[in-house]
Amino acid sequence: MNKPLAGAVLGLLLAGTATVPAAASAPAPYDRAVATPAVAVNFAGTVALSNCSGSVVRMPNSQAGDPALVLSNGHCLETGFPAAGEVVKDQPSSRSFSLLNSAGSKVATLRASKVSYATMTDTDISIYQLTKSYAQIQSQYGISALTLNDTRPAQGSGIKVVSGYWKRIYSCNVDGFAYRLKEGEWTWKDSVRYTSACNTIGGTSGSPVVDTTTGKVVAVNNTGNEDGARCTDNNPCEVDANGNVTVRRGINYAQETYIIVPCVGPGSVIDLNRPGCTLPKP
């Protein structure tokens, strides 16, 4: 994983050491094709957690009065990593989040009322419900939520990984997809693989991955192969449909977020029985 950090001091120490994934030895085919984004991508709507990054997100059909949601990684939960096969649903939480404006300055502290959903099985996501609605956040702080795209990202598309923890934006492209991405005891499905320019580090876990054409969130940043090991913690490997394993040292990955959209009903309720919802159930 792009490790969650225990605190800013530890994060600064780690950022200068081996937690920074090595660059790939040769540029991937799309590295030189990063175009000027069609929409402005900045820090507005992103959040900093105590150990990770995240963002305030809405579904395409979310209403202004719905409780706002924050998206991050399952491995960023304050209670620790969920085990393989574990699903957290509607767990009380009072976690706080630093809400950022377009320049990356903190404008507010938001607070969770619960963990609506979290898992590290098939995907690596946590979804917190906040005590404020989208309308309240907009009216009080002038910040709109980021919208989750309801379709799968396209290979070659331009993306930006926006880290609220580090206040840093990485620009690259979708290099391709891993049929299965295996890291330690966890396995994730259809993961997004970045081109090498997105050399994300510890603390960027949970960052929204924003499509530069639409401005919508297409994935959530979660891991990278740090030192070339095979399928171990902090060194995920790709496994294809035939079981063949590929290790890509220095390459980083994200989990697609379009699969979340069918699972969110009116009032920001996570309903795993909604039509089209494929998220793992408890």
Rosetta blueprint (number, residue, H / E / L):
1 M L
2 N L
3 K L
4 P L
5 L L
6 A L
7 G L
8 A H
9 V H
10 L H
11 G H
12 L H
13 L H
14 L H
15 A H
16 G L
17 T L
18 A L
19 T L
20 V L
21 P L
22 A L
23 A L
24 A L
25 S L
26 A L
27 P L
28 A L
29 P L
30 Y L
31 D H
32 R H
33 A H
34 V L
35 A L
36 T L
37 P L
38 A L
39 V L
40 A L
41 V L
42 N L
43 F L
44 A L
45 G L
46 T E
47 V E
48 A E
49 L L
50 S L
51 N L
52 C L
53 S E
54 G E
55 S E
56 V E
57 V E
58 R E
59 M L
60 P L
61 N L
62 S L
63 Q L
64 A L
65 G L
66 D L
67 P E
68 A E
69 L E
70 V E
71 L E
72 S E
73 N L
74 G H
75 H H
76 C H
77 L L
78 E L
79 T L
80 G L
81 F L
82 P L
83 A L
84 A L
85 G L
86 E L
87 V E
88 V E
89 K E
90 D E
91 Q E
92 P E
93 S L
94 S L
95 R L
96 S E
97 F E
98 S E
99 L E
100 L E
101 N L
102 S L
103 A L
104 G L
105 S L
106 K E
107 V E
108 A E
109 T E
110 L E
111 R E
112 A E
113 S E
114 K E
115 V E
116 S E
117 Y E
118 A E
119 T E
120 M L
121 T L
122 D E
123 T L
124 D L
125 I E
126 S E
127 I E
128 Y E
129 Q E
130 L E
131 T E
132 K E
133 S E
134 Y H
135 A H
136 Q H
137 I H
138 Q H
139 S H
140 Q H
141 Y H
142 G L
143 I L
144 S L
145 A L
146 L E
147 T E
148 L E
149 N L
150 D L
151 T L
152 R L
153 P L
154 A L
155 Q L
156 G L
157 S L
158 G E
159 I E
160 K E
161 V E
162 V E
163 S E
164 G L
165 Y L
166 W L
167 K L
168 R E
169 I E
170 Y E
171 S E
172 C E
173 N E
174 V E
175 D E
176 G E
177 F E
178 A E
179 Y E
180 R E
181 L E
182 K E
183 E E
184 G L
185 E L
186 W E
187 T E
188 W E
189 K E
190 D E
191 S E
192 V E
193 R E
194 Y E
195 T L
196 S L
197 A L
198 C L
199 N L
200 T L
201 I L
202 G L
203 G L
204 T L
205 S L
206 G L
207 S L
208 P E
209 V E
210 V E
211 D E
212 T L
213 T L
214 T L
215 G L
216 K L
217 V E
218 V E
219 A E
220 V E
221 N E
222 N E
223 T E
224 G E
225 N L
226 E L
227 D L
228 G L
229 A L
230 R L
231 C L
232 T E
233 D L
234 N L
235 N E
236 P L
237 C E
238 E E
239 V E
240 D L
241 A L
242 N L
243 G L
244 N L
245 V E
246 T E
247 V L
248 R L
249 R L
250 G L
251 I L
252 N E
253 Y E
254 A E
255 Q E
256 E E
257 T L
258 Y L
259 I L
260 I L
261 V H
262 P H
263 C H
264 V E
265 G L
266 P H
267 G H
268 S H
269 V L
270 I E
271 D L
272 L L
273 N L
274 R L
275 P L
276 G L
277 C L
278 T L
279 L L
280 P L
281 K L
282 P L
